[in-house]
Amino acid sequence: MSQQQTPRRPQEGQEHKDPIKYGDIFNVSEDLASEPIMPQDAALMQATENQALGQTQKGGPASVMQSAAATNVSAGLVGRGDVSSVAKDQGICVLESKIGVNRVITESVGKQVVGQFVEPDVPMKTPGSALDRDAITIGEALEATTLAPASDKPVDQSDAAAIQAAEMRATGKNEIQSGGLAAAAQSAATKNSRTMGDFQKTTLSDVLTDAKEKLPSDKAVTREDAEGVIGAEIRNKVDMKTTPGGVAASLAAAATLNQNKSSS
């Protein structure tokens, strides 16, 4: 999926002849794809996310649905109290499963999955200062990706966005460092999108080997760091799913392990 395009994020106030549908934004099919995204669908997804996760996931399905629904209402194409037939008849759910140290969150409208990502299994209000001195750093978590099954995955825009978010978290700067990891990842993603054969593409392992040494500064991974990277990765994938063993998954696992260390 190295050449996926970023899901469309509609802006409030845009004019549309037709309402924004699920198929315009999510990688869904069957009846759901042709259903307009309704305000009550978005409200229900937000409430369900909050109940399951303790908050609305930044860049996740609920926030995307809210944006689309607001645009549909603003254009006068749907009413504020409208709900889609799929959401009404089949429901909306957010399910959690456990794989190793990771919590895997799957969000669905009816029978269609609209997002799936890892969440660090860490209490919501755990202060970063409470972490052990030997806690895993962002650089070390990025290096761990090179040992995961996703290490041979060609770098795409979702990976580049996740690496950029990780670098900014590590350095505390809201800019890409010249010659740094994020710059290399973005260059690789751009090059890969123009390259046909996977064997010629730059992989996550190529970019993230010795990541700790390539970062100008580093810090222990917290839940907030992991969530920022998760949001960046899923915002740039059509299916809104984090890559198993990828950048976001590695940060989530590190955040969980760090919390377990400090609690023991």
Accessible surface in RSA format (square Angstrom, percent):
REM  Atomic radii and reference values for relative SASA: ProtOr
REM  Chains: A
REM  Algorithm: Lee & Richards
REM  Probe-radius: 1.40
REM  Slices: 20
REM RES _ NUM      All-atoms   Total-Side   Main-Chain    Non-polar    All polar
REM                ABS   REL    ABS   REL    ABS   REL    ABS   REL    ABS   REL
RES MET A   1   121.33  62.8  71.60  47.4  49.73 118.4  55.44  47.1  65.89  87.3
RES SER A   2    17.03  14.4  10.01  13.4   7.02  16.2   2.75   5.9  14.28  20.0
RES GLN A   3    98.77  55.2  71.61  52.3  27.16  64.7  29.78  63.4  68.99  52.3
RES GLN A   4    43.67  24.4  22.69  16.6  20.99  50.0  24.01  51.1  19.67  14.9
RES GLN A   5   144.89  81.0 138.53 101.2   6.36  15.1  45.79  97.5  99.10  75.2
RES THR A   6    72.72  51.7  51.71  52.4  21.01  50.1  36.76  49.4  35.96  54.4
RES PRO A   7     8.55   6.2   0.00   0.0   8.55  31.1   5.74   4.7   2.81  17.5
RES ARG A   8   102.22  42.9  91.13  46.5  11.09  26.4  65.08  88.9  37.14  22.5
RES ARG A   9    68.33  28.7  51.94  26.5  16.39  39.0  47.79  65.3  20.54  12.5
RES PRO A  10     1.59   1.2   0.00   0.0   1.59   5.8   1.05   0.9   0.54   3.3
RES GLN A  11   115.96  64.8 115.14  84.1   0.82   1.9  45.49  96.8  70.46  53.4
RES GLU A  12   128.81  74.0  99.78  75.5  29.03  69.1  26.84  51.9 101.97  83.3
RES GLY A  13    52.78  65.1   0.00   N/A  52.78  65.1  29.21  80.2  23.57  52.8
RES GLN A  14    78.37  43.8  68.76  50.2   9.61  22.9  28.28  60.2  50.09  38.0
RES GLU A  15   167.83  96.4 139.77 105.7  28.07  66.8  54.65 105.7 113.18  92.4
RES HIS A  16    45.35  24.8  27.84  19.3  17.51  44.8  17.33  17.9  28.03  32.6
RES LYS A  17   199.29  97.2 170.00 104.3  29.29  69.7 120.05 108.1  79.24  84.4
RES ASP A  18    91.71  64.2  85.32  84.9   6.39  15.1  12.92  30.4  78.79  78.6
RES PRO A  19    26.55  19.4  24.58  22.4   1.97   7.2  24.58  20.3   1.97  12.3
RES ILE A  20     1.60   0.9   0.22   0.2   1.37   3.3   1.60   1.1   0.00   0.0
RES LYS A  21    59.47  29.0  59.47  36.5   0.00   0.0  42.07  37.9  17.40  18.5
RES TYR A  22     0.00   0.0   0.00   0.0   0.00   0.0   0.00   0.0   0.00   0.0
RES GLY A  23    36.38  44.9   0.00   N/A  36.38  44.9  10.15  27.8  26.23  58.7
RES ASP A  24    68.68  48.1  44.38  44.2  24.30  57.5   8.58  20.2  60.10  59.9
RES ILE A  25     4.85   2.8   0.00   0.0   4.85  11.7   1.91   1.4   2.94   8.0
RES PHE A  26     6.02   3.0   0.66   0.4   5.37  14.0   0.81   0.5   5.21  14.9
RES ASN A  27    98.74  68.1  75.47  72.9  23.27  56.0   6.53  15.7  92.22  89.1
RES VAL A  28    20.10  13.2   0.16   0.1  19.94  48.0   3.56   3.1  16.54  44.9
RES SER A  29    61.86  52.3  58.41  78.0   3.45   7.9  42.79  91.1  19.07  26.7
RES GLU A  30   139.53  80.1 105.25  79.6  34.28  81.6  51.58  99.8  87.95  71.8
RES ASP A  31   108.63  76.1 104.43 103.9   4.20   9.9  24.81  58.4  83.82  83.6
RES LEU A  32     3.26   1.8   1.79   1.3   1.47   3.7   1.79   1.3   1.47   4.0
RES ALA A  33    27.56  25.3  23.36  36.0   4.20   9.5  23.36  32.9   4.20  11.1
RES SER A  34    73.41  62.0  61.63  82.2  11.78  27.1  43.82  93.3  29.59  41.5
RES GLU A  35    26.68  15.3  25.56  19.3   1.12   2.7   7.52  14.5  19.16  15.6
RES PRO A  36    28.18  20.5  28.18  25.7   0.00   0.0  28.18  23.3   0.00   0.0
RES ILE A  37     0.00   0.0   0.00   0.0   0.00   0.0   0.00   0.0   0.00   0.0
RES MET A  38    27.46  14.2  27.46  18.2   0.00   0.0  27.46  23.3   0.00   0.0
RES PRO A  39    21.26  15.5  15.85  14.5   5.41  19.7  17.55  14.5   3.71  23.1
RES GLN A  40    77.36  43.3  74.87  54.7   2.49   5.9  15.91  33.9  61.45  46.6
RES ASP A  41     0.00   0.0   0.00   0.0   0.00   0.0   0.00   0.0   0.00   0.0
RES ALA A  42     3.68   3.4   3.68   5.7   0.00   0.0   3.68   5.2   0.00   0.0
RES ALA A  43    47.72  43.9  39.57  61.1   8.14  18.5  43.02  60.6   4.70  12.4
RES LEU A  44    76.87  42.8  72.95  52.2   3.93   9.9  76.46  53.7   0.42   1.1
RES MET A  45     0.00   0.0   0.00   0.0   0.00   0.0   0.00   0.0   0.00   0.0
RES GLN A  46    64.97  36.3  64.97  47.5   0.00   0.0   4.13   8.8  60.84  46.1
RES ALA A  47    56.61  52.0  47.09  72.7   9.52  21.7  52.12  73.4   4.49  11.9
RES THR A  48    24.89  17.7  23.05  23.4   1.84   4.4  18.52  24.9   6.37   9.6
RES GLU A  49     0.00   0.0   0.00   0.0   0.00   0.0   0.00   0.0   0.00   0.0
RES ASN A  50    59.24  40.9  51.83  50.1   7.41  17.8  21.51  51.8  37.74  36.5
RES GLN A  51   161.23  90.2 127.28  93.0  33.95  80.8  47.25 100.6 113.98  86.4
RES ALA A  52    38.45  35.4  13.27  20.5  25.19  57.3  22.70  32.0  15.75  41.7
RES LEU A  53     8.39   4.7   1.61   1.2   6.78  17.0   4.22   3.0   4.17  11.2
RES GLY A  54    52.30  64.5   0.00   N/A  52.30  64.5  24.57  67.4  27.73  62.1
RES GLN A  55    55.11  30.8  50.35  36.8   4.76  11.3  21.58  45.9  33.53  25.4
RES THR A  56    36.80  26.2  23.48  23.8  13.32  31.7  21.04  28.3  15.76  23.8
RES GLN A  57     3.23   1.8   2.88   2.1   0.35   0.8   0.42   0.9   2.81   2.1
RES LYS A  58   151.67  74.0 144.38  88.6   7.29  17.4  98.53  88.7  53.13  56.6
RES GLY A  59    10.57  13.0   0.00   N/A  10.57  13.0   4.90  13.5   5.67  12.7
RES GLY A  60     0.00   0.0   0.00   N/A   0.00   0.0   0.00   0.0   0.00   0.0
RES PRO A  61     0.03   0.0   0.03   0.0   0.00   0.0   0.03   0.0   0.00   0.0
RES ALA A  62     0.00   0.0   0.00   0.0   0.00   0.0   0.00   0.0   0.00   0.0
RES SER A  63    34.70  29.3  27.89  37.2   6.81  15.7  25.94  55.2   8.76  12.3
RES VAL A  64     2.33   1.5   1.07   1.0   1.26   3.0   2.33   2.0   0.00   0.0
RES MET A  65     0.00   0.0   0.00   0.0   0.00   0.0   0.00   0.0   0.00   0.0
RES GLN A  66    57.06  31.9  51.19  37.4   5.87  14.0  28.30  60.2  28.76  21.8
RES SER A  67    36.11  30.5  26.74  35.7   9.37  21.6  26.64  56.7   9.46  13.3
RES ALA A  68     0.00   0.0   0.00   0.0   0.00   0.0   0.00   0.0   0.00   0.0
RES ALA A  69     4.35   4.0   4.19   6.5   0.15   0.3   4.35   6.1   0.00   0.0
RES ALA A  70    31.79  29.2  22.36  34.5   9.43  21.4  29.70  41.8   2.09   5.5
RES THR A  71     0.00   0.0   0.00   0.0   0.00   0.0   0.00   0.0   0.00   0.0
RES ASN A  72     0.50   0.3   0.16   0.2   0.34   0.8   0.34   0.8   0.16   0.2
RES VAL A  73    24.12  15.9  15.33  13.9   8.80  21.2  15.33  13.3   8.80  23.9
RES SER A  74    63.69  53.8  25.61  34.2  38.09  87.7  15.91  33.9  47.78  66.9
RES ALA A  75    35.82  32.9   2.55   3.9  33.28  75.7  14.14  19.9  21.69  57.4
RES GLY A  76    65.27  80.5   0.00   N/A  65.27  80.5  32.20  88.4  33.06  74.1
RES LEU A  77    59.35  33.1  31.66  22.6  27.69  69.6  35.11  24.7  24.24  65.2
RES VAL A  78    17.61  11.6   3.25   2.9  14.36  34.6  11.02   9.6   6.59  17.9
RES GLY A  79    32.73  40.4   0.00   N/A  32.73  40.4  29.31  80.4   3.42   7.7
RES ARG A  80   183.46  77.0 174.42  88.9   9.04  21.5  66.82  91.3 116.63  70.7
RES GLY A  81    59.60  73.5   0.00   N/A  59.60  73.5  32.43  89.0  27.17  60.9
RES ASP A  82    56.55  39.6  52.34  52.1   4.21  10.0   9.56  22.5  46.99  46.9
RES VAL A  83    57.44  37.8  39.79  36.0  17.65  42.5  39.79  34.6  17.65  47.9
RES SER A  84     1.57   1.3   0.00   0.0   1.57   3.6   1.57   3.3   0.00   0.0
RES SER A  85    60.09  50.8  52.58  70.2   7.51  17.3  42.33  90.2  17.76  24.9
RES VAL A  86    10.71   7.0   9.11   8.2   1.60   3.9  10.71   9.3   0.00   0.0
RES ALA A  87     3.95   3.6   0.04   0.1   3.90   8.9   0.04   0.1   3.90  10.3
RES LYS A  88   154.39  75.3 122.85  75.4  31.54  75.1  71.43  64.3  82.96  88.4
RES ASP A  89   111.51  78.1  73.98  73.6  37.52  88.7  27.76  65.3  83.75  83.5
RES GLN A  90    97.33  54.4  61.71  45.1  35.62  84.8  28.29  60.2  69.04  52.4
RES GLY A  91    26.04  32.1   0.00   N/A  26.04  32.1  24.25  66.5   1.79   4.0
RES ILE A  92    19.94  11.3   0.00   0.0  19.94  48.0   0.63   0.5  19.31  52.4
RES CYS A  93    45.93  34.7  44.82  50.0   1.11   2.6  26.41  66.9  19.51  21.0
RES VAL A  94    15.81  10.4   0.00   0.0  15.81  38.1   0.00   0.0  15.81  42.9
RES LEU A  95   113.34  63.1 111.31  79.6   2.02   5.1 112.64  79.1   0.70   1.9
RES GLU A  96    94.28  54.1  60.79  46.0  33.49  79.7  19.87  38.4  74.41  60.8
RES SER A  97    57.86  48.9  49.92  66.6   7.94  18.3  47.18 100.5  10.68  15.0
RES LYS A  98   118.22  57.7  88.19  54.1  30.03  71.5  47.68  42.9  70.54  75.1
RES ILE A  99   116.30  66.2 110.63  82.4   5.68  13.7 113.91  82.0   2.39   6.5
RES GLY A 100    67.49  83.2   0.00   N/A  67.49  83.2  43.39 119.1  24.10  54.0
RES VAL A 101    53.51  35.2  48.13  43.6   5.38  13.0  51.19  44.5   2.32   6.3
RES ASN A 102    25.26  17.4  25.26  24.4   0.00   0.0   0.24   0.6  25.03  24.2
RES ARG A 103    23.81  10.0  23.81  12.1   0.00   0.0   3.26   4.5  20.55  12.5
RES VAL A 104    20.49  13.5  20.12  18.2   0.37   0.9  20.12  17.5   0.37   1.0
RES ILE A 105     0.17   0.1   0.17   0.1   0.00   0.0   0.17   0.1   0.00   0.0
RES THR A 106    24.58  17.5  24.36  24.7   0.21   0.5  16.82  22.6   7.76  11.7
RES GLU A 107     0.00   0.0   0.00   0.0   0.00   0.0   0.00   0.0   0.00   0.0
RES SER A 108    11.97  10.1  11.89  15.9   0.08   0.2   3.43   7.3   8.54  12.0
RES VAL A 109     0.03   0.0   0.00   0.0   0.03   0.1   0.00   0.0   0.03   0.1
RES GLY A 110    14.18  17.5   0.00   N/A  14.18  17.5   0.93   2.5  13.25  29.7
RES LYS A 111   180.69  88.2 149.10  91.5  31.59  75.2  98.68  88.8  82.01  87.4
RES GLN A 112    31.88  17.8  29.48  21.5   2.40   5.7   8.97  19.1  22.91  17.4
RES VAL A 113    56.68  37.3  41.93  38.0  14.75  35.5  41.93  36.4  14.75  40.0
RES VAL A 114     2.18   1.4   0.00   0.0   2.18   5.2   1.62   1.4   0.55   1.5
RES GLY A 115     0.00   0.0   0.00   N/A   0.00   0.0   0.00   0.0   0.00   0.0
RES GLN A 116    59.40  33.2  59.04  43.1   0.37   0.9   4.30   9.2  55.10  41.8
RES PHE A 117     1.18   0.6   0.00   0.0   1.18   3.1   1.18   0.7   0.00   0.0
RES VAL A 118    12.95   8.5  12.95  11.7   0.00   0.0  12.95  11.3   0.00   0.0
RES GLU A 119     0.87   0.5   0.87   0.7   0.00   0.0   0.11   0.2   0.76   0.6
RES PRO A 120     0.00   0.0   0.00   0.0   0.00   0.0   0.00   0.0   0.00   0.0
RES ASP A 121    54.35  38.1  46.00  45.8   8.34  19.7   0.59   1.4  53.75  53.6
RES VAL A 122    10.89   7.2   3.84   3.5   7.05  17.0   5.37   4.7   5.52  15.0
RES PRO A 123    82.48  60.1  69.82  63.6  12.66  46.0  81.69  67.4   0.80   5.0
RES MET A 124    74.47  38.6  61.75  40.9  12.72  30.3  61.73  52.5  12.74  16.9
RES LYS A 125   196.57  95.9 166.25 102.0  30.32  72.2 118.53 106.7  78.04  83.1
RES THR A 126    20.03  14.2  11.36  11.5   8.67  20.7  11.69  15.7   8.33  12.6
RES PRO A 127    79.66  58.1  67.88  61.9  11.78  42.8  79.50  65.6   0.16   1.0
RES GLY A 128    34.54  42.6   0.00   N/A  34.54  42.6  15.27  41.9  19.27  43.2
RES SER A 129   112.30  94.9  68.81  91.8  43.48 100.2  59.72 127.2  52.57  73.6
RES ALA A 130    53.79  49.5  30.30  46.8  23.48  53.4  41.46  58.4  12.32  32.6
RES LEU A 131    27.30  15.2   9.64   6.9  17.67  44.4   9.64   6.8  17.67  47.5
RES ASP A 132    59.01  41.3  46.56  46.3  12.45  29.4   9.84  23.2  49.17  49.0
RES ARG A 133   243.19 102.1 204.66 104.3  38.53  91.7  83.96 114.7 159.23  96.5
RES ASP A 134   112.25  78.6  96.39  95.9  15.87  37.5  27.54  64.8  84.71  84.5
RES ALA A 135     8.71   8.0   0.85   1.3   7.86  17.9   0.85   1.2   7.86  20.8
RES ILE A 136    37.93  21.6  37.19  27.7   0.74   1.8  37.93  27.3   0.00   0.0
RES THR A 137    22.69  16.1  22.69  23.0   0.00   0.0  22.69  30.5   0.00   0.0
RES ILE A 138     0.16   0.1   0.16   0.1   0.00   0.0   0.16   0.1   0.00   0.0
RES GLY A 139     0.00   0.0   0.00   N/A   0.00   0.0   0.00   0.0   0.00   0.0
RES GLU A 140    67.71  38.9  61.71  46.7   6.00  14.3  21.64  41.9  46.07  37.6
RES ALA A 141     1.90   1.7   0.00   0.0   1.90   4.3   1.90   2.7   0.00   0.0
RES LEU A 142     0.00   0.0   0.00   0.0   0.00   0.0   0.00   0.0   0.00   0.0
RES GLU A 143    47.31  27.2  45.79  34.6   1.52   3.6  13.26  25.6  34.05  27.8
RES ALA A 144    48.06  44.2  40.38  62.3   7.68  17.5  43.26  60.9   4.80  12.7
RES THR A 145     0.00   0.0   0.00   0.0   0.00   0.0   0.00   0.0   0.00   0.0
RES THR A 146    27.21  19.4  15.48  15.7  11.73  27.9   4.23   5.7  22.98  34.7
RES LEU A 147   161.01  89.7 125.26  89.6  35.76  89.9 130.40  91.6  30.62  82.4
RES ALA A 148    22.30  20.5  13.42  20.7   8.88  20.2  19.52  27.5   2.78   7.4
RES PRO A 149   131.16  95.6  97.27  88.7  33.89 123.2 110.74  91.4  20.42 126.9
RES ALA A 150     8.72   8.0   1.56   2.4   7.16  16.3   8.64  12.2   0.08   0.2
RES SER A 151    15.32  12.9  15.32  20.5   0.00   0.0   0.48   1.0  14.84  20.8
RES ASP A 152   110.84  77.6  99.58  99.1  11.26  26.6  30.86  72.6  79.98  79.8
RES LYS A 153    36.11  17.6  28.93  17.8   7.18  17.1  34.73  31.3   1.39   1.5
RES PRO A 154    19.41  14.1  19.41  17.7   0.00   0.0  19.41  16.0   0.00   0.0
RES VAL A 155     0.00   0.0   0.00   0.0   0.00   0.0   0.00   0.0   0.00   0.0
RES ASP A 156     5.46   3.8   4.91   4.9   0.55   1.3   3.91   9.2   1.55   1.5
RES GLN A 157    65.78  36.8  63.67  46.5   2.11   5.0  33.45  71.2  32.33  24.5
RES SER A 158     1.10   0.9   0.49   0.7   0.61   1.4   0.49   1.0   0.61   0.9
RES ASP A 159     0.08   0.1   0.08   0.1   0.00   0.0   0.00   0.0   0.08   0.1
RES ALA A 160     2.33   2.1   0.94   1.5   1.39   3.2   1.23   1.7   1.11   2.9
RES ALA A 161    22.77  20.9  15.04  23.2   7.74  17.6  20.10  28.3   2.68   7.1
RES ALA A 162     0.00   0.0   0.00   0.0   0.00   0.0   0.00   0.0   0.00   0.0
RES ILE A 163     0.00   0.0   0.00   0.0   0.00   0.0   0.00   0.0   0.00   0.0
RES GLN A 164    54.03  30.2  54.03  39.5   0.00   0.0   4.84  10.3  49.20  37.3
RES ALA A 165    19.37  17.8  13.42  20.7   5.94  13.5  18.68  26.3   0.69   1.8
RES ALA A 166     0.00   0.0   0.00   0.0   0.00   0.0   0.00   0.0   0.00   0.0
RES GLU A 167     0.80   0.5   0.80   0.6   0.00   0.0   0.30   0.6   0.50   0.4
RES MET A 168    42.47  22.0  38.23  25.3   4.24  10.1  20.19  17.2  22.27  29.5
RES ARG A 169    87.96  36.9  77.61  39.6  10.36  24.7  18.94  25.9  69.02  41.8
RES ALA A 170     7.54   6.9   0.00   0.0   7.54  17.2   0.00   0.0   7.54  20.0
RES THR A 171    19.96  14.2   1.30   1.3  18.66  44.5   1.75   2.4  18.20  27.5
RES GLY A 172    67.40  83.1   0.00   N/A  67.40  83.1  35.11  96.3  32.29  72.3
RES LYS A 173   106.67  52.0 102.51  62.9   4.16   9.9  58.37  52.5  48.30  51.4
RES ASN A 174   143.84  99.2 114.30 110.5  29.55  71.1  29.75  71.6 114.09 110.3
RES GLU A 175   106.18  61.0 101.14  76.5   5.03  12.0  33.26  64.3  72.91  59.5
RES ILE A 176    73.55  41.9  51.24  38.2  22.32  53.8  51.32  37.0  22.24  60.3
RES GLN A 177    32.12  18.0  29.38  21.5   2.74   6.5   9.54  20.3  22.59  17.1
RES SER A 178   121.51 102.7  83.26 111.1  38.25  88.1  53.55 114.0  67.96  95.2
RES GLY A 179    78.25  96.5   0.00   N/A  78.25  96.5  40.01 109.8  38.24  85.6
RES GLY A 180     8.37  10.3   0.00   N/A   8.37  10.3   7.80  21.4   0.57   1.3
RES LEU A 181     2.00   1.1   0.76   0.5   1.24   3.1   1.60   1.1   0.40   1.1
RES ALA A 182     1.14   1.0   0.00   0.0   1.14   2.6   0.00   0.0   1.14   3.0
RES ALA A 183    31.69  29.1  23.40  36.1   8.29  18.9  27.19  38.3   4.50  11.9
RES ALA A 184    46.97  43.2  35.04  54.1  11.93  27.1  43.37  61.1   3.60   9.5
RES ALA A 185     0.00   0.0   0.00   0.0   0.00   0.0   0.00   0.0   0.00   0.0
RES GLN A 186    64.66  36.2  64.66  47.3   0.00   0.0  35.74  76.1  28.91  21.9
RES SER A 187    72.94  61.6  62.52  83.4  10.42  24.0  32.56  69.3  40.38  56.6
RES ALA A 188     6.80   6.3   2.91   4.5   3.89   8.8   6.46   9.1   0.34   0.9
RES ALA A 189     1.80   1.7   0.14   0.2   1.66   3.8   0.14   0.2   1.66   4.4
RES THR A 190    44.48  31.6  43.07  43.7   1.41   3.4  33.82  45.4  10.66  16.1
RES LYS A 191   116.79  57.0 111.73  68.6   5.06  12.0  68.30  61.5  48.50  51.7
RES ASN A 192     0.18   0.1   0.18   0.2   0.00   0.0   0.06   0.1   0.12   0.1
RES SER A 193    54.50  46.1  37.91  50.6  16.59  38.2  27.16  57.8  27.34  38.3
RES ARG A 194   192.56  80.9 155.18  79.1  37.38  89.0  62.26  85.1 130.30  79.0
RES THR A 195    23.21  16.5  18.98  19.2   4.22  10.1  13.61  18.3   9.60  14.5
RES MET A 196   173.60  89.9 154.39 102.2  19.21  45.7 125.60 106.8  48.00  63.6
RES GLY A 197    20.73  25.6   0.00   N/A  20.73  25.6  18.94  52.0   1.78   4.0
RES ASP A 198    92.19  64.6  80.06  79.7  12.13  28.7  29.65  69.8  62.54  62.4
RES PHE A 199   179.62  89.9 138.53  85.8  41.09 106.9 151.21  91.7  28.42  81.3
RES GLN A 200   105.20  58.8  83.97  61.4  21.23  50.5  23.97  51.0  81.23  61.6
RES LYS A 201    13.82   6.7   4.17   2.6   9.66  23.0   0.46   0.4  13.36  14.2
RES THR A 202    30.58  21.7  28.05  28.4   2.53   6.0  16.05  21.6  14.53  22.0
RES THR A 203    23.38  16.6  23.38  23.7   0.00   0.0  20.28  27.2   3.10   4.7
RES LEU A 204     0.00   0.0   0.00   0.0   0.00   0.0   0.00   0.0   0.00   0.0
RES SER A 205    30.22  25.5  29.97  40.0   0.25   0.6   7.11  15.1  23.10  32.4
RES ASP A 206    87.08  61.0  62.19  61.9  24.88  58.8  21.26  50.0  65.82  65.6
RES VAL A 207     8.45   5.6   3.81   3.4   4.64  11.2   7.69   6.7   0.76   2.1
RES LEU A 208     0.00   0.0   0.00   0.0   0.00   0.0   0.00   0.0   0.00   0.0
RES THR A 209    64.51  45.9  62.62  63.5   1.88   4.5  53.72  72.2  10.78  16.3
RES ASP A 210    80.04  56.1  76.58  76.2   3.46   8.2   9.30  21.9  70.74  70.5
RES ALA A 211     0.00   0.0   0.00   0.0   0.00   0.0   0.00   0.0   0.00   0.0
RES LYS A 212    73.21  35.7  66.10  40.6   7.11  16.9  49.37  44.4  23.85  25.4
RES GLU A 213   129.69  74.5  95.72  72.4  33.97  80.9  67.68 130.9  62.02  50.6
RES LYS A 214    94.69  46.2  73.64  45.2  21.05  50.1  62.35  56.1  32.33  34.4
RES LEU A 215    13.24   7.4   0.09   0.1  13.15  33.1   0.44   0.3  12.80  34.4
RES PRO A 216    90.00  65.6  44.92  40.9  45.08 163.9  58.54  48.3  31.46 195.5
RES SER A 217    50.95  43.1  41.53  55.4   9.42  21.7  45.68  97.3   5.27   7.4
RES ASP A 218    44.81  31.4  15.14  15.1  29.67  70.2  15.40  36.2  29.41  29.3
RES LYS A 219    74.81  36.5  66.49  40.8   8.33  19.8  71.55  64.4   3.26   3.5
RES ALA A 220    29.70  27.3  21.84  33.7   7.86  17.9  21.84  30.8   7.86  20.8
RES VAL A 221     0.22   0.1   0.00   0.0   0.22   0.5   0.00   0.0   0.22   0.6
RES THR A 222    17.57  12.5  14.93  15.1   2.64   6.3  14.45  19.4   3.12   4.7
RES ARG A 223     8.48   3.6   5.56   2.8   2.92   7.0   2.55   3.5   5.92   3.6
RES GLU A 224    74.81  42.9  72.92  55.2   1.89   4.5  49.37  95.5  25.44  20.8
RES ASP A 225     3.80   2.7   3.80   3.8   0.00   0.0   0.00   0.0   3.80   3.8
RES ALA A 226     0.00   0.0   0.00   0.0   0.00   0.0   0.00   0.0   0.00   0.0
RES GLU A 227    25.34  14.5  24.22  18.3   1.12   2.7   9.82  19.0  15.53  12.7
RES GLY A 228    18.26  22.5   0.00   N/A  18.26  22.5  14.07  38.6   4.19   9.4
RES VAL A 229     0.23   0.2   0.23   0.2   0.00   0.0   0.23   0.2   0.00   0.0
RES ILE A 230     0.00   0.0   0.00   0.0   0.00   0.0   0.00   0.0   0.00   0.0
RES GLY A 231     0.70   0.9   0.00   N/A   0.70   0.9   0.70   1.9   0.00   0.0
RES ALA A 232     6.47   5.9   6.13   9.5   0.34   0.8   6.47   9.1   0.00   0.0
RES GLU A 233     0.10   0.1   0.10   0.1   0.00   0.0   0.00   0.0   0.10   0.1
RES ILE A 234     0.00   0.0   0.00   0.0   0.00   0.0   0.00   0.0   0.00   0.0
RES ARG A 235    92.19  38.7  91.55  46.7   0.65   1.5  32.15  43.9  60.05  36.4
RES ASN A 236    32.94  22.7  29.76  28.8   3.18   7.7   0.00   0.0  32.94  31.8
RES LYS A 237     9.29   4.5   9.29   5.7   0.00   0.0   0.15   0.1   9.15   9.7
RES VAL A 238    43.54  28.7  43.46  39.3   0.08   0.2  43.46  37.8   0.08   0.2
RES ASP A 239    18.96  13.3  15.15  15.1   3.81   9.0   7.46  17.5  11.51  11.5
RES MET A 240     0.01   0.0   0.00   0.0   0.01   0.0   0.00   0.0   0.01   0.0
RES LYS A 241    70.10  34.2  70.10  43.0   0.00   0.0  21.09  19.0  49.01  52.2
RES THR A 242    12.57   8.9   4.06   4.1   8.51  20.3   0.00   0.0  12.57  19.0
RES THR A 243    12.24   8.7  11.71  11.9   0.52   1.2  11.92  16.0   0.31   0.5
RES PRO A 244   114.93  83.8 100.65  91.7  14.28  51.9 109.79  90.6   5.14  32.0
RES GLY A 245    22.37  27.6   0.00   N/A  22.37  27.6  15.21  41.7   7.16  16.0
RES GLY A 246     0.05   0.1   0.00   N/A   0.05   0.1   0.05   0.1   0.00   0.0
RES VAL A 247     0.18   0.1   0.00   0.0   0.18   0.4   0.00   0.0   0.18   0.5
RES ALA A 248     0.00   0.0   0.00   0.0   0.00   0.0   0.00   0.0   0.00   0.0
RES ALA A 249     5.42   5.0   4.52   7.0   0.90   2.1   4.77   6.7   0.65   1.7
RES SER A 250    15.42  13.0   6.07   8.1   9.35  21.5   7.34  15.6   8.07  11.3
RES LEU A 251     0.04   0.0   0.04   0.0   0.00   0.0   0.04   0.0   0.00   0.0
RES ALA A 252     0.00   0.0   0.00   0.0   0.00   0.0   0.00   0.0   0.00   0.0
RES ALA A 253    21.99  20.2  21.99  33.9   0.00   0.0  21.99  31.0   0.00   0.0
RES ALA A 254     3.88   3.6   2.57   4.0   1.31   3.0   3.49   4.9   0.39   1.0
RES ALA A 255     2.14   2.0   0.00   0.0   2.14   4.9   0.00   0.0   2.14   5.7
RES THR A 256     3.96   2.8   3.96   4.0   0.00   0.0   3.96   5.3   0.00   0.0
RES LEU A 257    70.04  39.0  69.41  49.7   0.64   1.6  69.41  48.7   0.63   1.7
RES ASN A 258     0.00   0.0   0.00   0.0   0.00   0.0   0.00   0.0   0.00   0.0
RES GLN A 259    24.33  13.6  24.33  17.8   0.00   0.0   5.60  11.9  18.73  14.2
RES ASN A 260    77.95  53.8  70.59  68.2   7.36  17.7  25.77  62.0  52.18  50.4
RES LYS A 261    86.63  42.3  75.36  46.2  11.27  26.8  60.50  54.5  26.13  27.8
RES SER A 262    37.48  31.7   5.17   6.9  32.30  74.4   7.41  15.8  30.06  42.1
RES SER A 263    79.77  67.4  39.55  52.8  40.22  92.6  40.51  86.3  39.26  55.0
RES SER A 264   126.34 106.8  58.01  77.4  68.33 157.4  77.81 165.7  48.53  68.0
END  Absolute sums over single chains surface
CHAIN  1 A    12091.5       9201.0       2890.5       6249.1       5842.4
END  Absolute sums over all chains
TOTAL         12091.5       9201.0       2890.5       6249.1       5842.4
